[in-house]
Amino acid sequence: MASIVKRGKSFSVTYYEGEGEDKRQRWESGLSYNAAKARKAQLEYEFSQNTYIAHNDLTVSDFLREFIEKYGEKKWVASTYDGNVGLLENYVYPYLGESKLRSVRTKTVDDYYHMLLHRAEPVVNVGKPRREKIGPSVIRDIHKLLRCAFNLAVKWEYIAKNPFLNATLPEHKERKRKALTPEQLHKVLEFTDRPEIYDWYLVHCAIQLAFACSMRGGEVCGAQWERFDAESQMLCVDRVIDRVDKKLMEKLPKMDIMFKFPNLYPGTRTVIVLKQPKTEGSIRNVYTPKTVANKLMILRRMQNKLKVELGDDGYMDYGLMICQANGRPIMTEQLNKRFKDILAETKLNVDLTDIVFHSIRHTSAGVKLRLSKGDLKAVQGDGGWNTPDMVTKRYADILDEDRKNLAREMEKKFYKSDVEAAETEDKPNLHPVPTLDASTIASLLASNPDLLEKVLQSVQFADPS
């Protein structure tokens, strides 16, 4: 129970929290009498409903490290873990880390986002262009992470409510990834269709897999021959290639490692692995078109030839479909670089900063939606998306040609009478009625007795009037 104690001209509310050796007396001082009465009533209600949150001096950084250990390591895969830890170390610990967890309010969060957007220095990423300021997309990623973390803080009863739920985020318009049109993709495929050059034809087959099977870059580079049934032309997509930190391999139980490639150099911090995809929905069987299956067989014969030429010492056979000329794996960033080099050589009218290898997956989704006449579930199953919304909102592009075809269909179906009249006037008579003379009719009847009999019957029973 709580008590009100007068101290000079103000009042205090005193109560106990904790149990046993952890039991401590708390004082909330400097209140007016009415405020003290209201606080006493609130405390007694929280005690009765078992909703009271005990005071703690836990800082935001201490809590978030506990959150990573007890939640992140169980739920996240390596790429998610690295990305989230990077966000916390670069943008959260330096600004909010020393704040008391229980002192963070929605106003605190709004001020923090405003500061990130206008005054904070963006972290320089190696190999990427320097940014002038932190963008709204980064702040949204931070918000998503901290909202999840503070939900857990409420669940663990560190705080009473999550201040991130009602926070005001900066306006952000998600930029849709540019994709190649089907015509542009055809030109790239024609340009790379060179079976006499392994490196070119390898990228050609990688593009075919990404397009025909709607595969991600990691899935393309992780595909193995043993998972491809040439007879049924079916490929099982159940593994991806990735580079992970050696320390995380045993730390993250959710990351199911199928195979670890041996390192060429000792003492490296990371290792290349084949692992299960990020979500169970990504595991799927994909049926390849016959053309793609035939091209894959050509690639396999090329690899078998290289295997014989280089021998066991020179060729490291890991059963990979898309691999270097010596059998070693190709990472998605290497495949992306080769793809961009090819785009530059084909001299297509595209912005190379916007188009990446993953853009092929966007082209694939749009073409498959068009060919399937909007069968979202079929396209979703081919691409391994979790929900149909991902297909329509993020991947499917609106093509001008489709919109023109839609206008033509409206003209044909809705304005039917006008179209038929116009077609009748404009269309030449492609099937004129032939003219027959008497000799032609006689020879026709002579060669067809049944027809002659029907003609005689019709004449016999015809109305004489």
C-alpha positions as CSV (number, residue, x, y, z in Angstrom):
1,M,0.0,0.0,0.0
2,A,1.1,3.6,-0.6
3,S,1.1,6.4,1.9
4,I,1.1,10.2,1.7
5,V,3.6,12.0,3.9
6,K,3.8,15.8,4.3
7,R,7.3,17.2,4.0
8,G,7.4,20.9,4.6
9,K,5.0,22.6,2.2
10,S,4.8,19.7,-0.3
11,F,3.7,16.1,0.0
12,S,5.4,12.8,-0.9
13,V,4.0,9.3,-1.8
14,T,5.9,6.5,-0.2
15,Y,5.6,2.8,-1.0
16,Y,7.6,-0.5,-1.2
17,E,8.5,-2.4,-4.3
18,G,10.3,-5.7,-4.7
19,E,10.3,-8.8,-2.5
20,G,12.6,-10.4,0.0
21,E,16.2,-9.0,-0.1
22,D,15.2,-6.8,-3.1
23,K,12.5,-5.0,-1.2
24,R,13.1,-1.3,-1.3
25,Q,11.2,1.8,-0.1
26,R,10.4,4.4,-2.8
27,W,9.7,8.1,-2.3
28,E,8.0,10.3,-4.9
29,S,8.4,13.8,-3.5
30,G,7.6,17.4,-4.3
31,L,3.9,16.8,-5.1
32,S,0.8,18.9,-4.2
33,Y,-1.8,17.2,-2.0
34,N,-4.1,16.6,-4.9
35,A,-1.3,15.2,-7.1
36,A,-0.2,13.0,-4.2
37,K,-3.7,11.6,-3.8
38,A,-4.0,10.9,-7.5
39,R,-0.6,9.2,-7.5
40,K,-1.5,7.1,-4.4
41,A,-4.7,5.9,-6.1
42,Q,-2.9,5.1,-9.3
43,L,-0.2,3.0,-7.4
44,E,-2.8,1.1,-5.4
45,Y,-4.7,0.3,-8.6
46,E,-1.5,-0.9,-10.4
47,F,-0.6,-3.1,-7.3
48,S,-4.1,-4.6,-7.3
49,Q,-4.0,-5.3,-11.0
50,N,-0.4,-6.6,-11.0
51,T,0.5,-4.0,-13.6
52,Y,3.0,-1.9,-11.6
53,I,6.4,-1.5,-13.3
54,A,9.2,-1.3,-10.8
55,H,11.8,1.5,-11.1
56,N,15.1,0.5,-12.7
57,D,18.2,2.4,-13.7
58,L,18.7,0.4,-16.9
59,T,20.1,2.4,-19.7
60,V,19.0,2.1,-23.3
61,S,22.3,0.6,-24.5
62,D,22.3,-2.0,-21.7
63,F,18.8,-3.0,-22.5
64,L,19.4,-3.2,-26.3
65,R,22.5,-5.5,-25.7
66,E,20.3,-7.8,-23.6
67,F,17.7,-7.6,-26.4
68,I,20.2,-8.7,-29.0
69,E,21.4,-11.6,-26.8
70,K,18.0,-12.9,-25.8
71,Y,16.0,-12.1,-28.9
72,G,18.2,-11.2,-31.9
73,E,20.5,-14.2,-31.7
74,K,17.5,-16.5,-31.7
75,K,15.4,-14.8,-34.4
76,W,17.8,-13.2,-36.9
77,V,19.8,-14.6,-39.7
78,A,23.4,-13.4,-40.3
79,S,22.6,-10.5,-42.7
80,T,19.8,-9.2,-40.4
81,Y,22.0,-9.5,-37.4
82,D,24.9,-7.6,-39.0
83,G,22.5,-4.9,-40.3
84,N,20.7,-4.4,-37.0
85,V,23.9,-4.4,-34.9
86,G,25.3,-1.8,-37.3
87,L,22.3,0.5,-36.9
88,L,22.5,0.3,-33.1
89,E,26.3,0.9,-33.0
90,N,26.2,3.8,-35.5
91,Y,23.0,5.6,-34.8
92,V,21.4,4.5,-31.5
93,Y,24.2,4.0,-28.8
94,P,25.9,7.4,-29.5
95,Y,22.7,9.4,-29.1
96,L,20.2,7.4,-26.9
97,G,22.5,4.9,-25.3
98,E,23.1,6.6,-22.0
99,S,19.5,7.6,-21.5
100,K,17.5,5.8,-18.8
101,L,15.2,3.3,-20.4
102,R,12.2,4.5,-18.3
103,S,12.9,8.1,-19.3
104,V,12.3,7.6,-23.0
105,R,8.9,9.1,-24.0
106,T,7.3,9.6,-27.4
107,K,8.5,13.2,-27.4
108,T,12.1,11.9,-26.8
109,V,11.7,9.7,-29.9
110,D,10.4,12.5,-32.0
111,D,13.3,14.8,-31.0
112,Y,15.7,11.9,-31.7
113,Y,14.4,11.4,-35.2
114,H,14.5,15.1,-35.9
115,M,18.1,15.3,-34.8
116,L,19.1,12.3,-36.9
117,L,17.5,13.8,-40.0
118,H,18.9,17.3,-39.7
119,R,22.1,17.3,-37.5
120,A,23.6,13.8,-37.2
121,E,26.6,12.7,-39.3
122,P,26.0,9.7,-41.5
123,V,28.4,6.8,-41.2
124,V,30.7,6.2,-44.2
125,N,30.3,2.7,-45.7
126,V,33.3,1.3,-47.4
127,G,32.8,1.0,-51.1
128,K,29.7,3.2,-51.2
129,P,29.4,6.9,-52.0
130,R,29.5,9.3,-49.1
131,R,26.1,10.7,-48.0
132,E,25.4,14.2,-46.9
133,K,22.8,13.3,-44.3
134,I,20.9,10.4,-42.9
135,G,18.0,9.6,-45.1
136,P,14.4,8.8,-44.0
137,S,14.8,5.2,-45.1
138,V,17.6,4.7,-42.5
139,I,15.4,6.3,-39.8
140,R,12.5,4.0,-40.7
141,D,14.9,1.0,-40.4
142,I,15.9,2.3,-36.9
143,H,12.3,2.8,-36.0
144,K,11.3,-0.7,-37.0
145,L,14.2,-2.2,-34.9
146,L,13.6,0.0,-31.8
147,R,9.8,-0.5,-31.9
148,C,10.4,-4.3,-31.8
149,A,12.9,-3.9,-29.0
150,F,10.7,-1.7,-26.8
151,N,7.8,-4.0,-27.3
152,L,9.9,-6.6,-25.6
153,A,10.8,-4.1,-22.9
154,V,7.0,-3.8,-22.2
155,K,6.7,-7.6,-22.2
156,W,9.7,-7.9,-19.8
157,E,8.0,-5.2,-17.6
158,Y,10.9,-2.8,-17.8
159,I,8.6,-0.1,-19.0
160,A,4.8,0.4,-19.0
161,K,4.3,1.3,-22.6
162,N,6.2,1.5,-25.9
163,P,7.1,5.2,-26.8
164,F,7.8,4.2,-30.4
165,L,4.3,3.2,-31.2
166,N,3.0,6.8,-31.7
167,A,6.3,8.4,-32.8
168,T,6.2,10.6,-35.9
169,L,8.4,9.3,-38.7
170,P,9.9,11.6,-41.4
171,E,8.0,11.4,-44.7
172,H,9.5,8.7,-47.0
173,K,8.5,7.7,-50.5
174,E,9.8,4.3,-51.2
175,R,11.8,4.4,-54.4
176,K,10.8,1.6,-56.8
177,R,13.7,-0.3,-58.2
178,K,14.1,0.2,-62.0
179,A,13.9,-2.9,-64.1
180,L,14.7,-3.8,-67.6
181,T,11.9,-4.0,-70.1
182,P,11.4,-7.5,-71.8
183,E,12.8,-6.0,-75.0
184,Q,16.0,-4.8,-73.2
185,L,16.4,-8.2,-71.5
186,H,16.1,-9.9,-74.8
187,K,19.0,-7.8,-76.1
188,V,21.1,-8.7,-73.1
189,L,20.4,-12.4,-73.5
190,E,21.3,-12.3,-77.2
191,F,24.5,-10.4,-76.4
192,T,25.6,-13.0,-73.8
193,D,24.6,-16.1,-75.7
194,R,28.1,-17.1,-76.5
195,P,28.8,-20.8,-75.6
196,E,32.3,-20.5,-76.9
197,I,33.3,-18.1,-74.0
198,Y,32.6,-19.6,-70.5
199,D,32.4,-16.3,-68.6
200,W,29.9,-14.8,-71.0
201,Y,27.7,-17.9,-71.2
202,L,27.9,-18.3,-67.4
203,V,26.3,-14.9,-66.9
204,H,23.8,-15.7,-69.7
205,C,22.6,-18.8,-67.8
206,A,22.6,-16.8,-64.5
207,I,20.3,-14.2,-66.1
208,Q,18.1,-17.0,-67.5
209,L,17.7,-18.5,-64.0
210,A,16.9,-15.1,-62.4
211,F,14.3,-14.4,-65.1
212,A,12.7,-17.7,-65.9
213,C,12.7,-18.9,-62.3
214,S,12.3,-15.5,-60.5
215,M,15.4,-16.4,-58.4
216,R,17.3,-14.0,-56.1
217,G,21.1,-13.5,-56.6
218,G,22.0,-15.7,-53.6
219,E,19.7,-18.5,-54.9
220,V,21.2,-18.3,-58.4
221,C,24.8,-18.6,-57.1
222,G,23.8,-21.3,-54.6
223,A,21.9,-23.5,-57.1
224,Q,23.4,-27.0,-57.5
225,W,23.1,-29.6,-60.2
226,E,21.9,-32.3,-57.8
227,R,18.8,-30.2,-57.2
228,F,17.9,-30.0,-60.9
229,D,15.9,-32.7,-62.6
230,A,16.7,-32.4,-66.3
231,E,13.9,-34.8,-67.3
232,S,11.1,-32.9,-65.6
233,Q,13.0,-29.5,-66.0
234,M,12.4,-28.8,-62.3
235,L,14.8,-27.0,-60.1
236,C,14.5,-27.2,-56.3
237,V,15.4,-23.8,-54.7
238,D,16.3,-24.7,-51.1
239,R,19.7,-23.1,-50.5
240,V,21.4,-19.7,-50.9
241,I,25.0,-18.7,-50.9
242,D,26.2,-16.2,-48.3
243,R,29.3,-14.8,-46.6
244,V,29.0,-14.9,-42.8
245,D,31.2,-14.0,-39.9
246,K,32.8,-17.1,-38.3
247,K,31.7,-15.9,-34.9
248,L,28.1,-15.9,-35.9
249,M,28.0,-19.5,-37.2
250,E,27.4,-21.0,-33.8
251,K,25.9,-17.9,-32.3
252,L,22.8,-17.8,-34.5
253,P,20.8,-21.1,-34.2
254,K,18.3,-20.0,-36.9
255,M,21.0,-20.0,-39.5
256,D,21.0,-23.5,-40.9
257,I,24.4,-24.1,-42.6
258,M,24.4,-26.9,-45.2
259,F,27.9,-26.5,-46.5
260,K,31.0,-24.5,-45.7
261,F,33.4,-23.7,-48.5
262,P,37.1,-24.0,-47.5
263,N,38.9,-20.7,-47.3
264,L,41.7,-20.1,-49.8
265,Y,43.5,-17.8,-47.3
266,P,44.1,-18.5,-43.6
267,G,43.1,-16.1,-40.9
268,T,40.0,-14.7,-42.7
269,R,37.2,-13.3,-40.5
270,T,34.4,-14.6,-42.8
271,V,33.5,-17.8,-44.6
272,I,31.4,-18.6,-47.7
273,V,28.5,-21.0,-46.9
274,L,25.4,-22.6,-48.4
275,K,22.5,-22.2,-46.1
276,Q,18.8,-22.4,-46.0
277,P,16.9,-19.4,-47.3
278,K,15.7,-16.6,-45.0
279,T,12.1,-17.8,-44.9
280,E,10.4,-21.1,-45.4
281,G,8.3,-19.6,-48.1
282,S,11.4,-19.1,-50.2
283,I,11.9,-22.9,-50.4
284,R,10.2,-24.0,-53.6
285,N,10.2,-26.1,-56.8
286,V,10.4,-24.1,-60.0
287,Y,9.7,-25.4,-63.5
288,T,12.1,-24.1,-66.1
289,P,11.1,-23.5,-69.7
290,K,12.6,-26.0,-72.1
291,T,14.9,-23.4,-73.6
292,V,16.4,-22.6,-70.2
293,A,16.8,-26.3,-69.4
294,N,18.7,-26.9,-72.7
295,K,21.0,-23.9,-72.0
296,L,21.8,-25.3,-68.6
297,M,22.7,-28.6,-70.1
298,I,25.1,-26.8,-72.5
299,L,26.7,-25.0,-69.4
300,R,27.1,-28.4,-67.7
301,R,28.9,-29.8,-70.6
302,M,31.2,-26.8,-70.6
303,Q,31.9,-27.3,-66.9
304,N,32.6,-31.1,-67.5
305,K,35.1,-30.1,-70.2
306,L,36.8,-27.7,-67.8
307,K,36.9,-30.4,-65.2
308,V,38.8,-32.7,-67.5
309,E,41.2,-30.0,-68.8
310,L,42.1,-28.6,-65.3
311,G,42.1,-31.9,-63.5
312,D,41.2,-32.5,-59.9
313,D,43.9,-30.1,-58.6
314,G,42.8,-27.2,-60.8
315,Y,39.0,-27.7,-60.7
316,M,37.2,-27.7,-57.4
317,D,33.9,-29.4,-58.0
318,Y,31.2,-28.3,-55.5
319,G,28.3,-29.1,-57.9
320,L,27.4,-25.5,-58.4
321,M,25.5,-24.4,-61.5
322,I,26.8,-20.9,-61.5
323,C,30.5,-20.9,-60.6
324,Q,33.9,-19.7,-61.7
325,A,35.9,-21.5,-64.4
326,N,37.7,-23.4,-61.6
327,G,34.5,-24.5,-59.8
328,R,34.8,-22.0,-57.0
329,P,31.6,-20.1,-56.0
330,I,30.6,-16.7,-57.3
331,M,29.2,-14.3,-54.8
332,T,26.2,-12.1,-55.6
333,E,28.3,-8.9,-55.6
334,Q,30.7,-10.4,-58.2
335,L,27.7,-11.5,-60.3
336,N,26.2,-8.0,-60.0
337,K,29.5,-6.5,-61.2
338,R,29.7,-8.8,-64.2
339,F,26.1,-8.0,-65.1
340,K,26.7,-4.2,-64.9
341,D,29.8,-4.6,-67.1
342,I,27.7,-6.4,-69.7
343,L,25.0,-3.8,-69.6
344,A,27.7,-1.2,-70.3
345,E,28.9,-3.2,-73.3
346,T,25.5,-3.7,-74.7
347,K,25.0,0.1,-74.7
348,L,21.4,0.0,-73.6
349,N,19.7,3.3,-72.8
350,V,19.5,2.5,-69.0
351,D,21.0,4.2,-65.9
352,L,23.6,1.7,-64.6
353,T,23.3,3.2,-61.1
354,D,19.7,2.0,-60.9
355,I,19.9,-1.3,-62.6
356,V,21.4,-4.3,-60.7
357,F,21.2,-8.1,-61.1
358,H,18.3,-8.2,-58.7
359,S,16.3,-6.0,-61.2
360,I,15.9,-9.1,-63.4
361,R,13.6,-10.5,-60.7
362,H,11.4,-7.4,-61.1
363,T,11.2,-7.9,-64.8
364,S,10.4,-11.6,-64.3
365,A,7.5,-10.7,-61.9
366,G,6.0,-8.3,-64.4
367,V,6.2,-10.6,-67.4
368,K,4.8,-13.6,-65.5
369,L,1.9,-11.5,-64.3
370,R,1.2,-10.5,-67.9
371,L,1.4,-14.1,-69.2
372,S,-0.6,-15.6,-66.4
373,K,-3.3,-12.9,-66.8
374,G,-2.9,-11.8,-63.2
375,D,-2.5,-15.1,-61.5
376,L,-0.9,-13.8,-58.3
377,K,-0.6,-17.1,-56.5
378,A,1.2,-18.7,-59.4
379,V,3.7,-15.8,-59.6
380,Q,4.1,-15.7,-55.9
381,G,4.9,-19.4,-55.8
382,D,7.5,-19.1,-58.5
383,G,9.3,-16.3,-56.8
384,G,9.1,-17.5,-53.2
385,W,7.4,-14.3,-51.9
386,N,5.7,-14.5,-48.5
387,T,2.6,-12.6,-49.6
388,P,1.0,-11.7,-52.9
389,D,1.3,-8.0,-51.9
390,M,5.0,-8.2,-52.4
391,V,4.4,-9.1,-56.0
392,T,2.1,-6.2,-56.8
393,K,3.5,-3.5,-54.6
394,R,7.2,-4.0,-55.0
395,Y,8.1,-6.1,-57.9
396,A,5.5,-5.8,-60.7
397,D,6.2,-2.9,-63.0
398,I,3.5,-1.2,-65.1
399,L,4.5,-1.5,-68.8
400,D,3.4,1.1,-71.4
401,E,2.8,-1.7,-73.9
402,D,0.3,-3.4,-71.5
403,R,-1.6,-0.1,-71.0
404,K,-1.8,0.3,-74.8
405,N,-3.1,-3.3,-75.1
406,L,-5.7,-2.5,-72.4
407,A,-6.9,0.4,-74.4
408,R,-7.2,-1.8,-77.5
409,E,-9.1,-4.4,-75.6
410,M,-11.5,-1.7,-74.3
411,E,-12.0,-0.5,-77.9
412,K,-12.7,-4.1,-79.0
413,K,-14.9,-5.3,-76.2
414,F,-16.7,-2.2,-74.8
415,Y,-17.0,-0.2,-78.0
416,K,-17.7,-3.4,-80.0
417,S,-20.3,-2.0,-82.5
418,D,-17.9,0.8,-83.6
419,V,-15.0,-1.6,-84.0
420,E,-17.0,-4.1,-86.1
421,A,-18.3,-1.3,-88.4
422,A,-14.8,0.1,-88.8
423,E,-13.3,-3.3,-89.4
424,T,-16.1,-4.1,-92.0
425,E,-15.3,-0.9,-93.9
426,D,-11.5,-1.1,-93.8
427,K,-10.9,-4.9,-94.0
428,P,-10.5,-6.3,-97.5
429,N,-12.6,-9.3,-98.6
430,L,-10.0,-12.0,-97.9
431,H,-12.4,-14.9,-98.7
432,P,-14.5,-14.0,-101.8
433,V,-17.3,-16.3,-102.8
434,P,-16.2,-18.4,-105.8
435,T,-18.2,-18.3,-109.0
436,L,-19.2,-21.7,-110.5
437,D,-20.1,-22.4,-114.2
438,A,-22.3,-25.3,-115.4
439,S,-19.4,-27.7,-116.3
440,T,-17.8,-27.2,-112.8
441,I,-21.2,-28.0,-111.1
442,A,-21.7,-31.1,-113.3
443,S,-18.2,-32.5,-112.5
444,L,-18.7,-31.8,-108.8
445,L,-22.1,-33.7,-108.7
446,A,-20.6,-36.6,-110.8
447,S,-17.8,-37.1,-108.3
448,N,-20.1,-37.0,-105.3
449,P,-23.2,-39.2,-105.6
450,D,-24.4,-38.4,-102.1
451,L,-24.5,-34.7,-103.0
452,L,-26.3,-35.4,-106.2
453,E,-29.0,-37.4,-104.3
454,K,-29.6,-34.5,-101.8
455,V,-29.9,-32.1,-104.7
456,L,-32.5,-34.3,-106.5
457,Q,-34.5,-34.7,-103.2
458,S,-34.5,-30.9,-102.6
459,V,-35.8,-30.3,-106.2
460,Q,-38.5,-33.1,-105.9
461,F,-39.9,-31.7,-102.7
462,A,-39.5,-28.0,-103.4
463,D,-42.6,-25.8,-103.3
464,P,-43.7,-25.3,-107.0
465,S,-45.0,-21.8,-106.3
